[in-house]
């Protein structure tokens, strides 16, 4: 783990993400990339160093003031004592948050993104979703999202929820790395649902093959649930799980609307941190 990207809007959730990223960076000697995006509706990107040539009058003045304020907050954050001794790069962009996070990911190729999220529900969830959901759906690297403060020392149990159908070596390796840093125990979980049910004998056999293929050592669990999302969240609550790990298929457009994404739903509704990685379609 050599590069860690931490998007920040200076919220409490973003501070929790930075604190955890700092712990990991100190243990792995990783570079931290702090990213703050000044959100400008209707624009993917915006010139943060020159004149506000994409906006007129008072709107342009307001945007430039927000950019200057963002720069001050980002510089203050970079100078915080929590980052003392670390290799830290701070970047400020303006425009669409998701677009700019994606641009930084393509430019710097981080090993993991750690970001805070407040989640969403109801109409907001259906119409827009959160930036964290979009990043989870599209990022090429693992994404660790969290809503509440957590430290490496408090991560004792990690559940790896899987359909057992994919070659998840990259996600498994990142999971093992975090487990090693926190001395956590890994639990492999398969959720049985009414529409996708199989016998325990078959599931246990597939679990053994899956762990062998992905170089994973874990305690096996089968949980019956109404659907995958509820089954994962139920298991996590009942078994004092500290972090949830799972893959996402990153479907877009109509396929995403029709099939949804279990990983995005878990990210949205879980109080626990969630580690995700986009898998092949």
C-alpha positions as CSV (number, residue, x, y, z in Angstrom):
1,X,0.0,0.0,0.0
2,X,2.1,2.9,-1.3
3,X,-0.6,5.6,-2.1
4,X,-3.8,6.4,-0.2
5,X,-6.3,8.9,-1.6
6,X,-8.4,10.7,1.0
7,X,-11.1,13.0,-0.4
8,X,-12.2,15.5,2.1
9,X,-15.0,18.0,2.6
10,X,-13.8,18.8,6.1
11,X,-16.9,17.1,7.6
12,X,-16.6,14.8,10.7
13,X,-16.9,11.8,8.5
14,X,-14.0,13.0,6.3
15,X,-11.9,13.6,9.5
16,X,-12.6,10.0,10.6
17,X,-11.4,8.8,7.2
18,X,-8.3,10.9,7.4
19,X,-7.5,9.6,10.9
20,X,-7.7,5.9,9.7
21,X,-5.7,6.7,6.6
22,X,-3.1,8.3,8.7
23,X,-2.8,5.2,10.9
24,X,-2.4,3.0,7.8
25,X,0.1,5.4,6.2
26,X,2.3,5.3,9.4
27,X,2.3,1.5,9.4
28,X,3.0,1.1,5.6
29,X,5.0,4.3,4.9
30,X,2.4,5.2,2.3
31,X,2.0,8.6,0.6
32,X,-1.2,10.4,1.5
33,X,-3.1,12.4,-1.2
34,X,-5.6,14.8,0.3
35,X,-8.2,16.0,-2.2
36,X,-10.8,18.7,-1.7
37,X,-13.3,19.5,-4.4
38,X,-15.2,22.8,-4.5
39,X,-18.6,21.6,-5.8
40,X,-19.8,23.7,-8.8
41,X,-23.2,22.5,-10.1
42,X,-23.3,21.9,-13.8
43,X,-19.5,21.9,-14.3
44,X,-17.2,18.9,-14.4
45,X,-14.1,20.9,-13.8
46,X,-13.2,24.6,-13.2
47,X,-10.0,26.7,-13.3
48,X,-8.9,27.0,-9.7
49,X,-5.8,29.2,-10.4
50,X,-7.1,31.8,-12.9
51,X,-10.1,34.0,-13.4
52,X,-13.6,32.7,-13.1
53,X,-14.0,32.6,-16.8
54,X,-16.7,29.9,-16.7
55,X,-19.1,32.0,-14.6
56,X,-20.5,35.6,-14.8
57,X,-20.7,38.4,-12.3
58,X,-21.4,37.6,-8.7
59,X,-21.5,33.9,-9.4
60,X,-17.9,34.0,-10.5
61,X,-16.8,36.0,-7.5
62,X,-18.6,33.6,-5.1
63,X,-17.0,30.6,-6.7
64,X,-13.5,32.1,-6.5
65,X,-14.1,32.9,-2.8
66,X,-15.1,29.3,-2.2
67,X,-12.0,28.2,-3.9
68,X,-9.8,30.4,-1.8
69,X,-11.6,29.3,1.4
70,X,-11.0,25.6,0.3
71,X,-7.3,26.3,-0.2
72,X,-7.0,27.7,3.3
73,X,-8.8,24.8,4.9
74,X,-6.8,22.3,2.9
75,X,-3.4,23.9,3.8
76,X,-4.4,24.0,7.4
77,X,-5.4,20.3,7.3
78,X,-2.1,19.4,5.7
79,X,-0.2,21.2,8.5
80,X,-2.2,19.4,11.2
81,X,0.0,17.6,13.7
82,X,-1.7,14.3,13.0
83,X,0.1,14.3,9.6
84,X,3.5,15.1,11.0
85,X,6.2,13.0,9.6
86,X,4.1,11.7,6.7
87,X,4.5,12.2,2.9
88,X,1.4,14.3,2.2
89,X,0.3,15.9,-1.0
90,X,-2.7,18.3,-1.0
91,X,-4.8,19.0,-4.1
92,X,-7.7,21.3,-4.7
93,X,-10.1,20.9,-7.6
94,X,-13.3,22.6,-8.5
95,X,-16.4,21.3,-10.4
96,X,-18.1,17.9,-10.0
97,X,-16.9,15.9,-7.0
98,X,-17.1,12.5,-8.6
99,X,-15.5,13.6,-11.9
100,X,-12.6,15.1,-10.0
101,X,-12.0,12.2,-7.7
102,X,-12.0,9.9,-10.8
103,X,-9.5,12.2,-12.5
104,X,-7.2,12.1,-9.5
105,X,-7.5,8.3,-9.4
106,X,-6.5,8.1,-13.1
107,X,-3.6,10.5,-12.6
108,X,-2.1,9.1,-9.4
109,X,-3.3,5.4,-9.4
110,X,-3.8,5.1,-5.6
111,X,-3.8,1.7,-4.0
112,X,-6.9,2.5,-1.9
113,X,-9.4,5.3,-1.5
114,X,-10.5,6.0,2.1
115,X,-13.5,8.4,2.4
116,X,-16.2,9.4,4.7
117,X,-19.9,9.2,3.8
118,X,-23.1,10.2,5.5
119,X,-25.2,7.9,3.4
120,X,-28.6,8.8,2.0
121,X,-32.1,7.4,2.0
122,X,-35.5,7.8,0.5
123,X,-35.9,10.2,-2.5
124,X,-32.2,11.4,-2.3
125,X,-31.0,7.9,-2.5
126,X,-33.2,7.1,-5.5
127,X,-32.6,10.3,-7.5
128,X,-29.0,11.2,-6.9
129,X,-27.2,8.8,-4.6
130,X,-24.0,9.9,-2.9
131,X,-20.6,10.6,-4.3
132,X,-19.3,7.7,-2.2
133,X,-21.7,5.4,-4.0
134,X,-20.5,6.6,-7.4
135,X,-16.9,6.2,-6.4
136,X,-17.6,2.7,-5.1
137,X,-19.4,1.8,-8.3
138,X,-16.6,3.0,-10.6
139,X,-13.2,3.2,-8.9
140,X,-10.6,0.8,-10.2
141,X,-8.9,0.5,-6.8
142,X,-10.4,-0.6,-3.5
143,X,-12.6,1.9,-1.7
144,X,-13.0,2.0,2.1
145,X,-16.0,4.1,3.2
146,X,-16.9,4.9,6.8
147,X,-19.5,7.0,8.7
148,X,-18.1,6.8,12.2
149,X,-14.7,7.0,13.9
150,X,-12.7,3.8,13.9
151,X,-9.1,2.9,14.5
152,X,-7.0,0.0,13.3
153,X,-6.8,-1.3,16.9
154,X,-10.6,-1.5,17.1
155,X,-10.9,-3.7,14.0
156,X,-11.0,-7.2,15.4
157,X,-13.5,-9.0,13.0
158,X,-13.8,-8.5,9.3
159,X,-16.6,-10.2,7.2
160,X,-15.9,-10.9,3.6
161,X,-19.3,-11.3,1.9
162,X,-19.0,-13.1,-1.4
163,X,-21.2,-14.9,-4.0
164,X,-18.2,-17.3,-4.4
165,X,-18.4,-16.9,-8.1
166,X,-15.6,-14.5,-8.8
167,X,-11.8,-14.5,-8.8
168,X,-11.4,-12.0,-6.1
169,X,-7.6,-12.1,-5.6
170,X,-7.1,-8.4,-5.6
171,X,-9.8,-7.7,-3.0
172,X,-8.7,-10.7,-1.0
173,X,-5.1,-9.4,-0.9
174,X,-6.2,-5.9,0.2
175,X,-8.4,-7.4,2.8
176,X,-5.5,-9.6,4.1
177,X,-3.3,-6.5,4.2
178,X,-5.8,-4.6,6.4
179,X,-6.4,-7.6,8.6
180,X,-2.6,-7.9,9.1
181,X,-2.3,-4.3,10.1
182,X,-5.2,-4.5,12.6
183,X,-4.6,-8.2,13.7
184,X,-8.2,-8.9,12.7
185,X,-9.9,-12.2,12.1
186,X,-11.5,-12.7,8.7
187,X,-14.9,-14.3,8.3
188,X,-16.1,-15.5,4.9
189,X,-19.8,-15.1,4.5
190,X,-22.3,-16.5,1.9
191,X,-25.9,-15.3,2.3
192,X,-28.6,-17.7,1.3
193,X,-31.8,-16.1,0.0
194,X,-35.1,-17.5,-1.0
195,X,-34.4,-16.8,-4.7
196,X,-30.8,-18.1,-4.6
197,X,-30.7,-21.0,-2.1
198,X,-28.3,-23.9,-2.0
199,X,-27.5,-26.6,0.5
200,X,-24.9,-26.1,3.2
201,X,-22.9,-29.0,1.8
202,X,-22.6,-27.4,-1.6
203,X,-21.9,-24.0,-0.1
204,X,-19.1,-25.3,2.2
205,X,-17.5,-27.1,-0.6
206,X,-17.5,-23.9,-2.8
207,X,-16.2,-21.9,0.2
208,X,-13.2,-24.2,0.5
209,X,-12.5,-24.0,-3.2
210,X,-12.9,-20.2,-3.1
211,X,-10.5,-19.7,-0.2
212,X,-7.9,-22.0,-1.9
213,X,-8.2,-20.1,-5.2
214,X,-7.9,-16.7,-3.6
215,X,-5.2,-17.5,-1.0
216,X,-7.6,-16.7,1.9
217,X,-7.7,-18.1,5.4
218,X,-11.1,-17.4,7.1
219,X,-13.8,-18.8,9.3
220,X,-16.8,-19.9,7.1
221,X,-20.3,-18.7,7.7
222,X,-23.7,-19.3,6.0
223,X,-26.5,-16.8,6.8
224,X,-30.1,-17.0,5.6
225,X,-31.6,-13.6,4.7
226,X,-34.5,-12.1,2.8
227,X,-32.0,-10.6,0.4
228,X,-28.2,-10.3,0.3
229,X,-28.0,-6.7,1.7
230,X,-30.1,-7.5,4.7
231,X,-28.3,-10.8,5.3
232,X,-24.9,-9.1,5.3
233,X,-26.0,-6.3,7.7
234,X,-27.8,-8.8,10.0
235,X,-24.7,-11.0,10.2
236,X,-22.5,-8.0,10.9
237,X,-24.7,-6.8,13.7
238,X,-25.2,-10.3,15.3
239,X,-21.5,-11.2,15.2
240,X,-19.8,-7.9,16.3
241,X,-18.2,-7.4,12.9
242,X,-16.1,-4.2,12.7
243,X,-15.6,-4.0,8.9
244,X,-17.5,-5.4,5.9
245,X,-15.6,-6.3,2.7
246,X,-17.3,-7.1,-0.7
247,X,-17.0,-6.7,-4.4
248,X,-19.2,-4.6,-6.7
249,X,-19.9,-5.1,-10.4
250,X,-20.1,-1.4,-11.2
251,X,-23.0,-1.6,-13.5
252,X,-24.2,1.6,-15.1
253,X,-27.3,3.0,-16.8
254,X,-30.3,0.7,-17.3
255,X,-28.5,-2.4,-15.9
256,X,-27.8,-0.5,-12.7
257,X,-31.4,0.6,-12.4
258,X,-32.7,-2.9,-13.0
259,X,-30.3,-4.9,-10.9
260,X,-29.1,-2.4,-8.4
261,X,-25.9,-2.9,-6.5
262,X,-25.7,-4.9,-3.2
263,X,-22.4,-3.2,-2.4
264,X,-23.7,0.3,-2.9
265,X,-26.8,-0.5,-0.7
266,X,-24.5,-1.8,2.0
267,X,-22.3,1.2,1.8
268,X,-25.3,3.5,2.1
269,X,-27.0,1.7,5.0
270,X,-24.2,0.2,7.0
271,X,-23.0,1.9,10.2
272,X,-19.8,-0.1,9.9
273,X,-16.9,0.7,7.5
274,X,-17.2,-1.0,4.1
275,X,-14.3,-2.1,1.9
276,X,-15.3,-2.6,-1.8
277,X,-13.6,-3.3,-5.1
278,X,-15.1,-3.2,-8.6
279,X,-15.1,-6.7,-10.1
280,X,-15.3,-7.6,-13.7
281,X,-18.8,-7.6,-15.2
